[in-house]
Amino acid sequence: MNAFTRKNITKTTLGLVASGALLFSLAACSMDSGTSTDTSSSSSSSSSEPSAASTPAASIADLSNGVDTQVAVDASFVEALTSLGLTPGVVGTATFTDGTFAFPITGGNVDYYGPDSDVRPYVQGEIDHDGSGLSLTAADGTIVELTDFRIDPGESKLYGTVTANGTVAAEDAYLFNLWGGTLKPIQMEGSNAVLEGTTVHISPDAASLLNQTFKTDAVQDEMLVGVAKITAATE
């Protein structure tokens, strides 16, 4: 586990990954969901399972060759951590460079059916980040680790494992909301497709768990964490 200081944390990145036209479709889907994951969640709750006749307009069956998901931490989140006396760090294969976290993508799949189809949500699948994550260390030595991130593009939510002082407190816990209202148009950097602008917010479940663990009420539901950037190799 590597720790870092407030001085060099300026941004954070977290998000979904797919390639080419599918990445663009993921962007459009997130933007259509508005500025709250409540809309996305309600859509997901009334989702229709793909029928045998339903064929995705685009599909990535295996994301194990994906690049990474990054998060650039917002200054307000750094200030909140500092006020709580918490020191953030990285776990496993995650890295922190020039103010940006990076979590390697280890697997998953994405199917895109499109807004004109009868399948809802029209982006389905998951993006896995096994073996990496974030840590938060309190002055009294309490350590909470958030690892093995799993992103659900249909719900615009991120799930993961929560460990407190080496003991698993929750598995596949709902940790972050992903809001797509500030997404930028897709760009290409060489052969990589880049999608940036989704904001990342602490979920109500994570806020409650962190407040309980660190004996505080300072972690607010929907607190801004940072801005997401998605990079995917297209060849």
C-alpha positions in Angstrom: 0.0 0.0 0.0 1.4 3.4 -1.0 0.4 6.6 0.6 0.5 10.1 -1.0 0.1 13.7 0.3 -2.6 16.4 -0.2 -0.1 18.6 -2.1 0.3 16.3 -5.1 -3.4 15.2 -5.3 -5.1 17.5 -7.8 -7.4 15.2 -9.7 -9.1 11.7 -9.8 -10.4 9.4 -12.5 -12.8 6.6 -12.3 -15.1 5.1 -15.0 -16.1 2.6 -17.6 -14.1 1.2 -20.5 -15.0 0.0 -24.0 -13.6 0.6 -27.4 -14.4 2.6 -30.6 -18.0 3.2 -31.4 -19.1 1.4 -28.2 -17.3 3.9 -26.1 -19.2 6.7 -27.8 -22.4 4.8 -27.2 -21.6 4.4 -23.5 -21.0 8.2 -23.3 -24.4 8.9 -24.9 -26.1 6.5 -22.5 -24.5 8.1 -19.5 -25.5 11.6 -20.7 -29.1 10.5 -21.3 -29.3 9.3 -17.7 -29.0 13.0 -16.6 -27.2 14.2 -13.5 -28.4 11.6 -11.1 -27.9 7.9 -11.0 -31.5 7.7 -9.6 -32.7 8.0 -13.2 -30.4 5.3 -14.3 -31.3 3.0 -11.4 -35.0 3.3 -12.1 -34.4 2.5 -15.7 -32.4 -0.5 -14.6 -35.1 -1.7 -12.2 -37.6 -1.9 -15.1 -35.1 -3.4 -17.5 -36.1 -6.1 -20.0 -33.8 -9.0 -20.4 -32.5 -9.4 -24.0 -34.6 -12.0 -25.9 -33.1 -14.6 -28.2 -33.9 -12.3 -31.1 -32.1 -9.3 -29.5 -28.7 -8.7 -31.1 -26.3 -6.0 -29.7 -25.5 -3.3 -32.1 -21.9 -3.5 -30.7 -20.3 -5.9 -28.3 -17.0 -6.4 -26.5 -17.0 -10.0 -25.1 -13.7 -9.7 -23.3 -12.2 -6.6 -21.7 -9.2 -8.3 -20.3 -7.0 -6.5 -22.8 -8.4 -3.1 -21.7 -6.0 -0.4 -20.6 -7.2 1.2 -17.3 -9.7 3.3 -15.5 -8.5 6.5 -13.9 -9.7 9.1 -11.4 -8.5 12.6 -11.0 -9.3 13.7 -7.4 -11.2 16.9 -6.8 -9.7 19.4 -4.3 -12.9 19.4 -2.2 -12.5 15.7 -1.6 -8.9 16.1 -0.6 -10.0 18.8 1.9 -12.7 16.5 3.3 -10.2 13.7 3.8 -7.8 16.1 5.5 -10.5 17.4 7.8 -11.1 13.8 8.9 -7.4 13.1 9.4 -7.5 10.5 6.7 -4.5 9.6 4.5 -5.4 8.1 1.1 -3.3 5.5 -0.6 -3.3 2.9 -3.4 -3.7 -0.9 -3.0 -2.3 -3.7 -5.2 -1.7 -2.9 -8.8 -3.3 0.6 -8.6 -1.0 3.5 -9.1 -1.0 7.2 -8.4 1.0 9.5 -10.8 0.8 13.3 -11.1 -2.5 13.5 -9.2 -4.2 10.6 -11.0 -5.2 7.1 -9.8 -5.1 4.3 -12.3 -6.8 0.9 -11.9 -5.9 -1.7 -14.4 -8.9 -3.3 -16.2 -8.8 -7.1 -15.7 -11.9 -8.4 -17.4 -15.6 -8.0 -18.1 -17.8 -7.4 -21.1 -20.1 -4.8 -22.6 -23.1 -5.1 -24.9 -24.7 -2.1 -26.5 -28.2 -2.4 -27.9 -29.0 1.2 -28.6 -31.8 3.6 -27.5 -34.0 2.5 -30.4 -34.1 -1.1 -29.2 -36.6 -2.6 -26.8 -33.8 -3.7 -24.4 -33.4 -1.6 -21.2 -30.9 -0.6 -20.0 -29.5 -0.5 -23.5 -25.9 -0.7 -22.3 -25.2 -3.8 -20.3 -22.3 -5.7 -18.9 -19.5 -5.0 -16.4 -15.9 -3.8 -16.2 -13.7 -5.5 -13.6 -10.6 -4.2 -11.8 -9.5 -7.1 -9.7 -6.4 -6.8 -7.5 -6.3 -3.0 -7.1 -8.0 -0.2 -5.2 -7.9 2.7 -2.7 -7.0 2.8 1.0 -7.9 5.4 3.7 -5.8 5.4 6.9 -6.9 7.3 10.0 -4.6 8.8 12.6 -5.5 6.0 15.1 -4.3 3.4 12.6 -7.7 2.3 11.3 -7.3 1.3 7.6 -10.2 0.9 5.2 -9.5 -0.5 1.7 -11.9 -0.3 -1.2 -10.8 -2.8 -3.8 -11.8 -5.1 -6.8 -13.9 -2.4 -8.4 -16.8 -3.6 -10.7 -18.5 -1.0 -12.8 -22.1 -1.6 -14.0 -22.6 0.7 -17.1 -26.3 0.0 -17.1 -26.7 1.3 -13.5 -23.9 3.9 -13.7 -22.6 2.5 -10.4 -19.4 1.2 -9.1 -19.2 -1.7 -6.7 -16.3 -3.2 -4.7 -15.0 -5.0 -1.7 -14.6 -3.1 1.6 -12.0 -4.2 4.1 -11.5 -2.7 7.6 -8.2 -3.4 9.4 -7.7 -6.6 7.3 -11.3 -7.9 7.8 -13.8 -8.0 4.9 -16.7 -5.7 5.9 -18.7 -6.0 2.7 -18.3 -7.6 -0.8 -19.7 -6.2 -4.0 -20.8 -3.1 -2.0 -22.3 -0.1 -3.8 -19.4 2.5 -3.5 -19.7 5.2 -6.1 -22.2 6.9 -8.4 -21.1 7.9 -11.9 -22.8 11.0 -13.4 -22.5 11.6 -17.1 -23.9 15.1 -17.4 -20.4 16.7 -17.9 -19.0 14.2 -20.4 -16.8 15.5 -23.2 -16.9 14.2 -26.8 -14.9 11.1 -27.4 -11.3 11.7 -28.5 -8.6 9.6 -30.0 -5.0 9.5 -28.7 -3.2 7.4 -31.2 -5.1 4.1 -31.4 -6.7 4.7 -27.9 -10.2 6.0 -27.5 -10.5 8.4 -24.6 -13.7 9.5 -22.8 -13.5 12.1 -20.0 -15.8 14.1 -17.9 -18.0 11.7 -15.9 -18.1 12.9 -12.3 -17.7 10.4 -9.4 -19.7 10.7 -6.2 -19.7 8.7 -2.9 -22.8 6.5 -2.7 -25.1 6.6 0.3 -24.0 3.1 1.3 -20.3 4.0 1.2 -21.0 7.3 3.1 -22.8 5.4 5.9 -20.1 2.7 6.1 -17.2 5.2 6.2 -19.0 7.4 8.8 -19.6 4.3 11.0 -16.0 3.1 10.7 -14.3 6.4 11.3 -16.9 7.5 13.9 -17.9 10.7 12.1 -20.8 12.2 10.2 -18.7 14.2 7.9 -18.8 11.9 4.8 -21.8 13.2 2.9 -24.0 11.2 0.5 -23.1 12.2 -3.1 -19.9 13.9 -2.0 -17.8 14.7 -5.2 -14.7 12.5 -5.5 -13.4 13.6 -8.8 -13.7 13.4 -12.6 -13.6 10.2 -14.6 -11.4 9.4 -17.6 -11.8 6.3 -19.7 -9.0 5.0 -22.0 -9.4 2.0 -24.2 -7.2 0.4 -26.8 -9.0 0.0 -30.1 -6.5 -2.3 -31.7 
